[in-house]
Amino acid sequence: MSEKELLYVEDTLSHLEYLKRHLCLNKECITDNKEIEMLKKIEKKINGIYKNFYHTLKGE
């Protein structure tokens, strides 16, 4: 992989980590159960994307 491609990978993983952090912060502030469930679904999707992307990089 070229250095430019590695920077794209690092950037993508950083964005996913950023989203995960902010979802956790927002879940703590929200009291509406429907909104909390929606954030949990989004968090689950982001975790899946992160894991799939990471495993693809490892060649698994």
KELUM-467134 format. One record per residue: residue number from 1; residue in one letter; z, y, x of N, C-alpha, C in turn. Coordinates in pm, whole numbers. Layout:
N
<drenmar><pos>NUM</pos><code>a</code><n_zz>Z</n_zz><n_yy>Y</n_yy><n_xx>X</n_xx><ca_zz>Z</ca_zz><ca_yy>Y</ca_yy><ca_xx>X</ca_xx><c_zz>Z</c_zz><c_yy>Y</c_yy><c_xx>X</c_xx></drenmar>
...
END
This chain:
60
<drenmar><pos>1</pos><code>m</code><n_zz>0</n_zz><n_yy>-117</n_yy><n_xx>83</n_xx><ca_zz>0</ca_zz><ca_yy>0</ca_yy><ca_xx>0</ca_xx><c_zz>0</c_zz><c_yy>124</c_yy><c_xx>88</c_xx></drenmar>
<drenmar><pos>2</pos><code>s</code><n_zz>-77</n_zz><n_yy>222</n_yy><n_xx>47</n_xx><ca_zz>-82</ca_zz><ca_yy>345</ca_yy><ca_xx>126</ca_xx><c_zz>44</c_zz><c_yy>428</c_yy><c_xx>102</c_xx></drenmar>
<drenmar><pos>3</pos><code>e</code><n_zz>64</n_zz><n_yy>525</n_yy><n_xx>187</n_xx><ca_zz>182</ca_zz><ca_yy>612</ca_yy><ca_xx>172</ca_xx><c_zz>176</c_zz><c_yy>690</c_yy><c_xx>41</c_xx></drenmar>
<drenmar><pos>4</pos><code>k</code><n_zz>56</n_zz><n_yy>731</n_yy><n_xx>3</n_xx><ca_zz>40</ca_zz><ca_yy>805</ca_yy><ca_xx>-123</ca_xx><c_zz>76</c_zz><c_yy>715</c_yy><c_xx>-243</c_xx></drenmar>
<drenmar><pos>5</pos><code>e</code><n_zz>34</n_zz><n_yy>590</n_yy><n_xx>-238</n_xx><ca_zz>68</ca_zz><ca_yy>497</ca_yy><ca_xx>-347</ca_xx><c_zz>218</c_zz><c_yy>473</c_yy><c_xx>-353</c_xx></drenmar>
<drenmar><pos>6</pos><code>l</code><n_zz>281</n_zz><n_yy>461</n_yy><n_xx>-238</n_xx><ca_zz>426</ca_zz><ca_yy>443</ca_yy><ca_xx>-234</ca_xx><c_zz>499</c_zz><c_yy>564</c_yy><c_xx>-292</c_xx></drenmar>
<drenmar><pos>7</pos><code>l</code><n_zz>446</n_zz><n_yy>683</n_yy><n_xx>-269</n_xx><ca_zz>506</ca_zz><ca_yy>803</ca_yy><ca_xx>-327</ca_xx><c_zz>494</c_zz><c_yy>801</c_yy><c_xx>-479</c_xx></drenmar>
<drenmar><pos>8</pos><code>y</code><n_zz>380</n_zz><n_yy>753</n_yy><n_xx>-530</n_xx><ca_zz>364</ca_zz><ca_yy>740</ca_yy><ca_xx>-676</ca_xx><c_zz>464</c_zz><c_yy>641</c_yy><c_xx>-733</c_xx></drenmar>
<drenmar><pos>9</pos><code>v</code><n_zz>484</n_zz><n_yy>532</n_yy><n_xx>-664</n_xx><ca_zz>579</ca_zz><ca_yy>430</ca_yy><ca_xx>-709</ca_xx><c_zz>720</c_zz><c_yy>489</c_yy><c_xx>-710</c_xx></drenmar>
<drenmar><pos>10</pos><code>e</code><n_zz>757</n_zz><n_yy>555</n_yy><n_xx>-602</n_xx><ca_zz>889</ca_zz><ca_yy>616</ca_yy><ca_xx>-593</ca_xx><c_zz>908</c_zz><c_yy>720</c_yy><c_xx>-703</c_xx></drenmar>
<drenmar><pos>11</pos><code>d</code><n_zz>807</n_zz><n_yy>798</n_yy><n_xx>-730</n_xx><ca_zz>813</ca_zz><ca_yy>900</ca_yy><ca_xx>-834</ca_xx><c_zz>831</c_zz><c_yy>837</c_yy><c_xx>-971</c_xx></drenmar>
<drenmar><pos>12</pos><code>t</code><n_zz>758</n_zz><n_yy>731</n_yy><n_xx>-998</n_xx><ca_zz>769</ca_zz><ca_yy>662</ca_yy><ca_xx>-1126</ca_xx><c_zz>909</c_zz><c_yy>605</c_yy><c_xx>-1147</c_xx></drenmar>
<drenmar><pos>13</pos><code>l</code><n_zz>962</n_zz><n_yy>537</n_yy><n_xx>-1046</n_xx><ca_zz>1097</ca_zz><ca_yy>482</ca_yy><ca_xx>-1057</ca_xx><c_zz>1202</c_zz><c_yy>592</c_yy><c_xx>-1071</c_xx></drenmar>
<drenmar><pos>14</pos><code>s</code><n_zz>1181</n_zz><n_yy>703</n_yy><n_xx>-1004</n_xx><ca_zz>1274</ca_zz><ca_yy>817</ca_yy><ca_xx>-1016</ca_xx><c_zz>1273</c_zz><c_yy>874</c_yy><c_xx>-1156</c_xx></drenmar>
<drenmar><pos>15</pos><code>h</code><n_zz>1155</n_zz><n_yy>885</n_yy><n_xx>-1216</n_xx><ca_zz>1145</ca_zz><ca_yy>936</ca_yy><ca_xx>-1353</ca_xx><c_zz>1215</c_zz><c_yy>843</c_yy><c_xx>-1451</c_xx></drenmar>
<drenmar><pos>16</pos><code>l</code><n_zz>1200</n_zz><n_yy>714</n_yy><n_xx>-1432</n_xx><ca_zz>1266</ca_zz><ca_yy>618</ca_yy><ca_xx>-1520</ca_xx><c_zz>1417</c_zz><c_yy>626</c_yy><c_xx>-1505</c_xx></drenmar>
<drenmar><pos>17</pos><code>e</code><n_zz>1466</n_zz><n_yy>641</n_yy><n_xx>-1382</n_xx><ca_zz>1610</ca_zz><ca_yy>657</ca_yy><ca_xx>-1360</ca_xx><c_zz>1662</c_zz><c_yy>784</c_yy><c_xx>-1426</c_xx></drenmar>
<drenmar><pos>18</pos><code>y</code><n_zz>1585</n_zz><n_yy>891</n_yy><n_xx>-1415</n_xx><ca_zz>1621</ca_zz><ca_yy>1018</ca_yy><ca_xx>-1477</ca_xx><c_zz>1634</c_zz><c_yy>1002</c_yy><c_xx>-1629</c_xx></drenmar>
<drenmar><pos>19</pos><code>l</code><n_zz>1537</n_zz><n_yy>936</n_yy><n_xx>-1689</n_xx><ca_zz>1542</ca_zz><ca_yy>913</ca_yy><ca_xx>-1833</ca_xx><c_zz>1663</c_zz><c_yy>829</c_yy><c_xx>-1873</c_xx></drenmar>
<drenmar><pos>20</pos><code>k</code><n_zz>1691</n_zz><n_yy>726</n_yy><n_xx>-1795</n_xx><ca_zz>1807</ca_zz><ca_yy>641</ca_yy><ca_xx>-1824</ca_xx><c_zz>1937</c_zz><c_yy>721</c_yy><c_xx>-1819</c_xx></drenmar>
<drenmar><pos>21</pos><code>r</code><n_zz>1951</n_zz><n_yy>806</n_yy><n_xx>-1718</n_xx><ca_zz>2072</ca_zz><ca_yy>889</ca_yy><ca_xx>-1704</ca_xx><c_zz>2090</c_zz><c_yy>980</c_yy><c_xx>-1825</c_xx></drenmar>
<drenmar><pos>22</pos><code>h</code><n_zz>1983</n_zz><n_yy>1046</n_yy><n_xx>-1865</n_xx><ca_zz>1992</ca_zz><ca_yy>1141</ca_yy><ca_xx>-1975</ca_xx><c_zz>2010</c_zz><c_yy>1073</c_yy><c_xx>-2111</c_xx></drenmar>
<drenmar><pos>23</pos><code>l</code><n_zz>1957</n_zz><n_yy>954</n_yy><n_xx>-2126</n_xx><ca_zz>1982</ca_zz><ca_yy>880</ca_yy><ca_xx>-2249</ca_xx><c_zz>2131</c_zz><c_yy>847</c_yy><c_xx>-2261</c_xx></drenmar>
<drenmar><pos>24</pos><code>c</code><n_zz>2192</n_zz><n_yy>806</n_yy><n_xx>-2153</n_xx><ca_zz>2335</ca_zz><ca_yy>775</ca_yy><ca_xx>-2155</ca_xx><c_zz>2417</c_zz><c_yy>900</c_yy><c_xx>-2188</c_xx></drenmar>
<drenmar><pos>25</pos><code>l</code><n_zz>2382</n_zz><n_yy>1011</n_yy><n_xx>-2129</n_xx><ca_zz>2454</ca_zz><ca_yy>1135</ca_yy><ca_xx>-2158</ca_xx><c_zz>2438</c_zz><c_yy>1176</c_yy><c_xx>-2304</c_xx></drenmar>
<drenmar><pos>26</pos><code>n</code><n_zz>2317</n_zz><n_yy>1163</n_yy><n_xx>-2357</n_xx><ca_zz>2292</ca_zz><ca_yy>1202</ca_yy><ca_xx>-2495</ca_xx><c_zz>2361</c_zz><c_yy>1108</c_yy><c_xx>-2593</c_xx></drenmar>
<drenmar><pos>27</pos><code>k</code><n_zz>2369</n_zz><n_yy>980</n_yy><n_xx>-2560</n_xx><ca_zz>2437</ca_zz><ca_yy>886</ca_yy><ca_xx>-2649</ca_xx><c_zz>2584</c_zz><c_yy>923</c_yy><c_xx>-2667</c_xx></drenmar>
<drenmar><pos>28</pos><code>e</code><n_zz>2645</n_zz><n_yy>979</n_yy><n_xx>-2564</n_xx><ca_zz>2785</ca_zz><ca_yy>1018</ca_yy><ca_xx>-2572</ca_xx><c_zz>2807</c_zz><c_yy>1138</c_yy><c_xx>-2662</c_xx></drenmar>
<drenmar><pos>29</pos><code>c</code><n_zz>2706</n_zz><n_yy>1222</n_yy><n_xx>-2679</n_xx><ca_zz>2719</ca_zz><ca_yy>1345</ca_yy><ca_xx>-2757</ca_xx><c_zz>2679</c_zz><c_yy>1329</c_yy><c_xx>-2903</c_xx></drenmar>
<drenmar><pos>30</pos><code>i</code><n_zz>2607</n_zz><n_yy>1226</n_yy><n_xx>-2935</n_xx><ca_zz>2552</ca_zz><ca_yy>1208</ca_yy><ca_xx>-3070</ca_xx><c_zz>2650</c_zz><c_yy>1128</c_yy><c_xx>-3156</c_xx></drenmar>
<drenmar><pos>31</pos><code>t</code><n_zz>2664</n_zz><n_yy>1171</n_yy><n_xx>-3280</n_xx><ca_zz>2753</ca_zz><ca_yy>1101</ca_yy><ca_xx>-3372</ca_xx><c_zz>2678</c_zz><c_yy>1027</c_yy><c_xx>-3483</c_xx></drenmar>
<drenmar><pos>32</pos><code>d</code><n_zz>2552</n_zz><n_yy>1060</n_yy><n_xx>-3505</n_xx><ca_zz>2473</ca_zz><ca_yy>995</ca_yy><ca_xx>-3609</ca_xx><c_zz>2431</c_zz><c_yy>854</c_yy><c_xx>-3564</c_xx></drenmar>
<drenmar><pos>33</pos><code>n</code><n_zz>2467</n_zz><n_yy>753</n_yy><n_xx>-3642</n_xx><ca_zz>2439</ca_zz><ca_yy>614</ca_yy><ca_xx>-3604</ca_xx><c_zz>2290</c_zz><c_yy>584</c_yy><c_xx>-3591</c_xx></drenmar>
<drenmar><pos>34</pos><code>k</code><n_zz>2207</n_zz><n_yy>644</n_yy><n_xx>-3676</n_xx><ca_zz>2062</ca_zz><ca_yy>621</ca_yy><ca_xx>-3667</ca_xx><c_zz>2006</c_zz><c_yy>675</c_yy><c_xx>-3536</c_xx></drenmar>
<drenmar><pos>35</pos><code>e</code><n_zz>2053</n_zz><n_yy>791</n_yy><n_xx>-3497</n_xx><ca_zz>2007</ca_zz><ca_yy>849</ca_yy><ca_xx>-3371</ca_xx><c_zz>2056</c_zz><c_yy>767</c_yy><c_xx>-3252</c_xx></drenmar>
<drenmar><pos>36</pos><code>i</code><n_zz>2178</n_zz><n_yy>719</n_yy><n_xx>-3259</n_xx><ca_zz>2232</ca_zz><ca_yy>635</ca_yy><ca_xx>-3151</ca_xx><c_zz>2150</c_zz><c_yy>508</c_yy><c_xx>-3138</c_xx></drenmar>
<drenmar><pos>37</pos><code>e</code><n_zz>2119</n_zz><n_yy>445</n_yy><n_xx>-3249</n_xx><ca_zz>2037</ca_zz><ca_yy>323</ca_yy><ca_xx>-3246</ca_xx><c_zz>1898</c_zz><c_yy>350</c_yy><c_xx>-3189</c_xx></drenmar>
<drenmar><pos>38</pos><code>m</code><n_zz>1840</n_zz><n_yy>464</n_yy><n_xx>-3224</n_xx><ca_zz>1709</ca_zz><ca_yy>501</ca_yy><ca_xx>-3171</ca_xx><c_zz>1715</c_zz><c_yy>517</c_yy><c_xx>-3019</c_xx></drenmar>
<drenmar><pos>39</pos><code>l</code><n_zz>1820</n_zz><n_yy>584</n_yy><n_xx>-2970</n_xx><ca_zz>1837</ca_zz><ca_yy>601</ca_yy><ca_xx>-2826</ca_xx><c_zz>1859</c_zz><c_yy>468</c_yy><c_xx>-2756</c_xx></drenmar>
<drenmar><pos>40</pos><code>k</code><n_zz>1930</n_zz><n_yy>377</n_yy><n_xx>-2820</n_xx><ca_zz>1950</ca_zz><ca_yy>244</ca_yy><ca_xx>-2761</ca_xx><c_zz>1818</c_zz><c_yy>169</c_yy><c_xx>-2749</c_xx></drenmar>
<drenmar><pos>41</pos><code>k</code><n_zz>1731</n_zz><n_yy>182</n_yy><n_xx>-2850</n_xx><ca_zz>1600</ca_zz><ca_yy>116</ca_yy><ca_xx>-2844</ca_xx><c_zz>1515</c_zz><c_yy>175</c_yy><c_xx>-2732</c_xx></drenmar>
<drenmar><pos>42</pos><code>i</code><n_zz>1520</n_zz><n_yy>307</n_yy><n_xx>-2720</n_xx><ca_zz>1445</ca_zz><ca_yy>374</ca_yy><ca_xx>-2612</ca_xx><c_zz>1499</c_zz><c_yy>329</c_yy><c_xx>-2476</c_xx></drenmar>
<drenmar><pos>43</pos><code>e</code><n_zz>1631</n_zz><n_yy>323</n_yy><n_xx>-2465</n_xx><ca_zz>1693</ca_zz><ca_yy>280</ca_yy><ca_xx>-2339</ca_xx><c_zz>1652</c_zz><c_yy>136</c_yy><c_xx>-2305</c_xx></drenmar>
<drenmar><pos>44</pos><code>k</code><n_zz>1650</n_zz><n_yy>50</n_yy><n_xx>-2403</n_xx><ca_zz>1610</ca_zz><ca_yy>-89</ca_yy><ca_xx>-2381</ca_xx><c_zz>1465</c_zz><c_yy>-95</c_yy><c_xx>-2333</c_xx></drenmar>
<drenmar><pos>45</pos><code>k</code><n_zz>1379</n_zz><n_yy>-14</n_yy><n_xx>-2394</n_xx><ca_zz>1237</ca_zz><ca_yy>-12</ca_yy><ca_xx>-2355</ca_xx><c_zz>1222</c_zz><c_yy>39</c_yy><c_xx>-2211</c_xx></drenmar>
<drenmar><pos>46</pos><code>i</code><n_zz>1295</n_zz><n_yy>144</n_yy><n_xx>-2177</n_xx><ca_zz>1288</ca_zz><ca_yy>200</ca_yy><ca_xx>-2041</ca_xx><c_zz>1339</c_zz><c_yy>98</c_yy><c_xx>-1939</c_xx></drenmar>
<drenmar><pos>47</pos><code>n</code><n_zz>1448</n_zz><n_yy>28</n_yy><n_xx>-1972</n_xx><ca_zz>1500</ca_zz><ca_yy>-75</ca_yy><ca_xx>-1882</ca_xx><c_zz>1397</c_zz><c_yy>-185</c_yy><c_xx>-1860</c_xx></drenmar>
<drenmar><pos>48</pos><code>g</code><n_zz>1328</n_zz><n_yy>-224</n_yy><n_xx>-1967</n_xx><ca_zz>1224</ca_zz><ca_yy>-326</ca_yy><ca_xx>-1956</ca_xx><c_zz>1109</c_zz><c_yy>-281</c_yy><c_xx>-1867</c_xx></drenmar>
<drenmar><pos>49</pos><code>i</code><n_zz>1066</n_zz><n_yy>-157</n_yy><n_xx>-1886</n_xx><ca_zz>957</ca_zz><ca_yy>-102</ca_yy><ca_xx>-1804</ca_xx><c_zz>1000</c_zz><c_yy>-99</c_yy><c_xx>-1658</c_xx></drenmar>
<drenmar><pos>50</pos><code>y</code><n_zz>1122</n_zz><n_yy>-53</n_yy><n_xx>-1632</n_xx><ca_zz>1174</ca_zz><ca_yy>-45</ca_yy><ca_xx>-1495</ca_xx><c_zz>1175</c_zz><c_yy>-183</c_yy><c_xx>-1430</c_xx></drenmar>
<drenmar><pos>51</pos><code>k</code><n_zz>1230</n_zz><n_yy>-281</n_yy><n_xx>-1502</n_xx><ca_zz>1240</ca_zz><ca_yy>-417</ca_yy><ca_xx>-1447</ca_xx><c_zz>1102</c_zz><c_yy>-476</c_yy><c_xx>-1422</c_xx></drenmar>
<drenmar><pos>52</pos><code>n</code><n_zz>1011</n_zz><n_yy>-461</n_yy><n_xx>-1518</n_xx><ca_zz>875</ca_zz><ca_yy>-514</ca_yy><ca_xx>-1501</ca_xx><c_zz>805</c_zz><c_yy>-450</c_yy><c_xx>-1383</c_xx></drenmar>
<drenmar><pos>53</pos><code>f</code><n_zz>818</n_zz><n_yy>-319</n_yy><n_xx>-1372</n_xx><ca_zz>754</ca_zz><ca_yy>-247</ca_yy><ca_xx>-1262</ca_xx><c_zz>811</c_zz><c_yy>-292</c_yy><c_xx>-1128</c_xx></drenmar>
<drenmar><pos>54</pos><code>y</code><n_zz>943</n_zz><n_yy>-303</n_yy><n_xx>-1122</n_xx><ca_zz>1011</ca_zz><ca_yy>-344</ca_yy><ca_xx>-999</ca_xx><c_zz>971</c_zz><c_yy>-487</c_yy><c_xx>-961</c_xx></drenmar>
<drenmar><pos>55</pos><code>h</code><n_zz>969</n_zz><n_yy>-578</n_yy><n_xx>-1058</n_xx><ca_zz>933</ca_zz><ca_yy>-717</ca_yy><ca_xx>-1030</ca_xx><c_zz>787</c_zz><c_yy>-729</c_yy><c_xx>-988</c_xx></drenmar>
<drenmar><pos>56</pos><code>t</code><n_zz>702</n_zz><n_yy>-646</n_yy><n_xx>-1044</n_xx><ca_zz>561</ca_zz><ca_yy>-645</ca_yy><ca_xx>-1005</ca_xx><c_zz>549</c_zz><c_yy>-604</c_yy><c_xx>-858</c_xx></drenmar>
<drenmar><pos>57</pos><code>l</code><n_zz>627</n_zz><n_yy>-506</n_yy><n_xx>-818</n_xx><ca_zz>624</ca_zz><ca_yy>-461</ca_yy><ca_xx>-678</ca_xx><c_zz>673</c_zz><c_yy>-569</c_yy><c_xx>-583</c_xx></drenmar>
<drenmar><pos>58</pos><code>k</code><n_zz>771</n_zz><n_yy>-647</n_yy><n_xx>-629</n_xx><ca_zz>825</ca_zz><ca_yy>-754</ca_yy><ca_xx>-545</ca_xx><c_zz>733</c_zz><c_yy>-876</c_yy><c_xx>-544</c_xx></drenmar>
<drenmar><pos>59</pos><code>g</code><n_zz>636</n_zz><n_yy>-879</n_yy><n_xx>-634</n_xx><ca_zz>542</ca_zz><ca_yy>-991</ca_yy><ca_xx>-638</ca_xx><c_zz>595</c_zz><c_yy>-1110</c_yy><c_xx>-715</c_xx></drenmar>
<drenmar><pos>60</pos><code>e</code><n_zz>685</n_zz><n_yy>-1087</n_yy><n_xx>-809</n_xx><ca_zz>743</ca_zz><ca_yy>-1197</ca_yy><ca_xx>-887</ca_xx><c_zz>665</c_zz><c_yy>-1214</c_yy><c_xx>-1016</c_xx></drenmar>
END
